[in-house]
Amino acid sequence: MKRYFLFLFLFGISTGIFGQKPKIDAKNFVEEIPYEFVNGRIIVPVQINGHDYRFFLNTGGTFVVSTALQEKLQPKKVGMSRVMGVNDIPMDMQVVRIDELKLGEVAFKNFRALVLPNPYPMACFDVDGIIGKDFLYELTLHFDHAAKQITFTDDFDLLNKEVGNSQEITYDYITGLPSVNIKINENIEGSVVFDTGSDHLISLQREVLEKLREKNKIKRDNIYRIYGSIDTGLTGRLAPAANNYYIYVDEMQLAGSTLTDFVTDVSKESDSRMGTGMIKNGLVTIDYKQRRFYFKPTVTSTDYKVSIPPYGFVVRSKEAEFFVSATLAGSNAKKAGLRVDDRLISINGYDYTDFTVIDRCDAYLNGYPWEKDRKIKMVVMRAGREMTFEFTVGVSN
């Protein structure tokens, strides 16, 4: 039995081992397809065997079909894959072959796909799989967020779209992921992976914060520390608890353009990432074949706000319970004594022990009903003991 070794990130799978490239009969084509934008994720229409489906578009991932779609299509099984999640827990996944898949009128043929159950939070989006980077190696993609439209072509010269200034793309020789260079706060340089599986503008490696500190390019008041688990993997499993940070960025330069005055997180051990927050700020074009990244700003001020939890804690769910997954240093919640792993009983009267009252997907996609309240009363269970915390919303770093 064949075995592949892959790595699973957030809302996609990143690997260079599949090594798939597009198998496309069409030549000299330009195709426009609409997309939905749900909770920072891009969802595109896909057709298989004459039936319509909804797939994430994840430039940092690989081709995935859900278990439900695999059971419906009954494709040929070609092996198994051991996948490593964000929390370093391995998981075996089946590999199947999809004979043909269409984006618009363009058919992609003979592709291997991982089969993934549809766990929380992926199930909240009602999607059938992921279109990943293995479809894109020979293409140019143009994102127009105002029109909610993606244009793709096999020849950049046929695009006929505004594209703005450009810069070179480099590829990671292991993962095959495309990266572009950026400059933060005048002279801190680095590279970021273009990954539409992320809903961030940028999400930085922790070493970037150290460089900013060393060169005095960030004020202490512009750094917020949050301890715990923030990211939820595609499998619904949380990353290990760790110190993460939010920082205020004065400016970021890329492709001859400058974005100013935004907050982003510093939480990555792996590569820094640039996600769908970028396409909200301008026209993004990526030419995989010629290795060029284009950006044309369409806003005068950066349209991106990372939410530093004003109430001072992060709530996540697993199995049959909600719990505190992270607490923000300097917050009134932290000062009141709230801790990571406290299991929720109620917040401001909302029962968190009954899943018929608080629906996990509704909370994930639309937020929690108490998030606009200025005063918080939490009842939690800690080590078998019920505890109550009351505090006003606020944070000082």
Secondary structure, DSSP 8 states (H G I E B T S, - for coil): --EEEEEEETTEEE-SSS-----B---S-EEEEE-EEETTEEEEEEEETTEEEEEEE-TTS--EEEHHHHHHH--EEEEEEEEE-TTS-EEEEEEEEEEEEEETTEEEEEEEEEEE---TTGGGGT--EEE-GGGTTT-EEEEETTTTEEEEES-GGG--S---EEEE-EE-TTT--EEEEEEETTTEEEEEEE-TT--SSEEEEHHHHHHHHHTT-S-GGGEEEEEE---B-TTS-B---EEEEEEEEEEEEETTEEEEEEEEEEEESS-EEE-TTTTTTEEEEEETTTTEEEEEE--SS--------TTSEEEEEETTEEEEEEEETTBHHHHHT--TT-EEEEETTEESS-TTTS-HHHHHHH--TTTT-SEEEEEEEETTEEEEEEEES-B--
